[in-house]
Amino acid sequence: MTTTKKRGPRPRHNDPDPAATGENLRAVRLARGITQAELAQALGFTTHVGVTHIETGYRGMTDKRLNEAAAYLGVAPSVIRAPKAAR
């Protein structure tokens, strides 16, 4: 019998369009010359995979992570969470 590590519930995101948020995050990150690993460390992830999941739209961003990313990248949160139609 194997035991699995139980994790607590993941925080829910209220991101209306995770794909657009991911595209915007990637664009800002690349414009600043920041790697996924650097951003991941700033957001508290242990590897770059968390940032990869956000940038591909696989995972949405919580408001807390959105604000942390925006502060680290030096932009307003609305720049990262801008809807596709506004671009």
N, C-alpha and C positions, 0 to 999 in steps of 0.2 A: 504494500500500500504506500502510495506516495502522498506526501502532504503538499498542499499548495499554499503559498503565501497569500493571505487575505489582505486586500487593500481596502481602504475606506472608499466611500463614494467619491467619484470625480466631481469637481465643481462644475456646475452647469454653466454653459455660456448662453448669452442672449444675442449672439451674433446673427443678424438676419441673413447675411450672405457670406459664409466662411470662405468661399472661393475668391470673391472680390477682396476681402480683407487680406487673404494670403498673397494675392497678386500685389496689392499695395504695400504690404510689409516687405516683400521681396524687393520691389522697386526701390523703396527708401533705403533698405539695408545695402543694396548694391551701390546706390548713389553715394552712400557714406563710406564705402569701402570696408564694410564690416562683414566678417565671416559668419556663417551659421553657428559655428562653435562659440564665437565671442558673444553673439546675441543670446545663445542658449545659456551660457554661464551667467549673463546679466539677468536673465529671467528665472534663474534657479533650476534649470533643467540639468540633468547629469550628463547628457550627450546632446549632440546637434539634432537628433531625431525628432524631438519635440518641435523644434523650429521647422524642420522639414514637413511635419504633419500639418502645421499651421499654414505654411506657404503653399502647400498643395490643396488646401481646402478640406483635408481629411479631418481636421480638428478645428473647432472654432476657438476664439479667444474670450476669456472671461474679461470683465471690465478691469479687474485688478491687473491682469497680464497686459491688457491693452495699454493701460496707463503707464506701466513699467516700461514697456517697449517704446512707447512714444517719448517718454522722458529720456531714455537711453539714446534714442535716435535723434532727439532734438526737434521733434515735430509735434503738432497737436494730435490728439487721439483721433479727431475727425478726419485727418489725412489718411490714417491707416484704415479706418472703417468707412471710407467713402463708398457709396454704392456705385455699381458699374455705370449707371445712367449719368452720373455726375462727372464722369471722366471724359 
